[in-house]
Amino acid sequence: MPLNPEIRTILDAIATGGGYELGTGTVLQDREAMAQLGGATQQAAVDLHRVEDFEIPGAAGPLPARGYWPSDTPGLPIVLFWHGGGWQMGDVDSVDRPVRAIADRAGVIVISTTHRLAPEHPYPAAVEDGFAALQWVSANAERLGGRADHVVIAGESSGGNVAGAVAVMARDAGGPPVAHQLLITPTVDADLTRPSCIAYGEDHLLTTKMMHLVWRRYLGPELSADLDAARYDRVPHRAALLRTSDLAGLAPATVIACECDPHHDENVAYAERLQQAGVPTRLADFPGLTHGALNLAGVVPAAREYADAVADLFAEATAQRTA
């Protein structure tokens, strides 16, 4: 199925608009451009019972976080959510509207947080901060209005990578318990030669050029040597999750893929690897959509339907745990 025509129109307008192209300047320019990109096309902000900004302890210092409560009902499931942005862009503001929609439609508490950003803080800073966030949320679940055994970890794109890595770290450390991992078009491998990377690596919002750049910034100069030499199996497995030798015993998973996304094939492959390892896994594959479609929910009806479906998957993931 070809890319949704309304999304195609938007991407063509961006391409011909003469604006800044991600990956063509400095990381600071990329961050500023991403901050401006989503607001104009995201769905309208949903009013919730309570929204609160605070800090949580990361592995090397405090991290910004924002909590979303759809009601004052005690014992709601908690979703710990990480934003995307190639481990180097984005923050809690960049995903505020999509996260509000998830909290409202799924009826869950969402704790949205960030991590130290590359290239200033390369791998493994992001996943170390992610695991510290899980430890804090689990320890404070009751105070947050939820329960420690109902914590779902989730994220989009590089945030999905962080969530997946945290699931592995929690398994290896014997906790904290993770009820479910919900990975939205996650970055799970550094090999950018798959068919979906070739087919959708240009003119589809996320480009293979940008993916190469964010991987290099995330891994840092020393580890990037393996990337440059196509030694993908030597990329750390908590960065390239698809290369993890043992996925058995991980929390149940939902992997969300979009057909016209360069990440599509690695997302499908990761879901299959989880299933082969005996992890209860659902693959939700959305036709005609590209990477970052959640950020188009305010202007593209198909993207709004996608955003609603993603929130429904959160509801299903948490309902399975609370049933």
Secondary structure by P-SEA (a helix, b strand, c coil): ccccaaaaaaaaaaaaccccccccccaaaaaaaaaaccccccccccccccccccccccccbbbbbbbbbcccccccbbbbbbbbccccccccccaaaaaaaaaaaacbbbbccccccccccccaaaaaaaaaaaaaaaaaccccccccccbbbccccaaaaaaaaaaaaaaaaccccccbbbbccccccccccccccccccccccccaaaaaaaaaaaaccccccccccccccccccccccccccccccccbbbbbbbccccaaaaaaaaaaaaaaaccbbbbbbbccccccccccccccaaaaaaaaaaaaaaaaaaaaaac
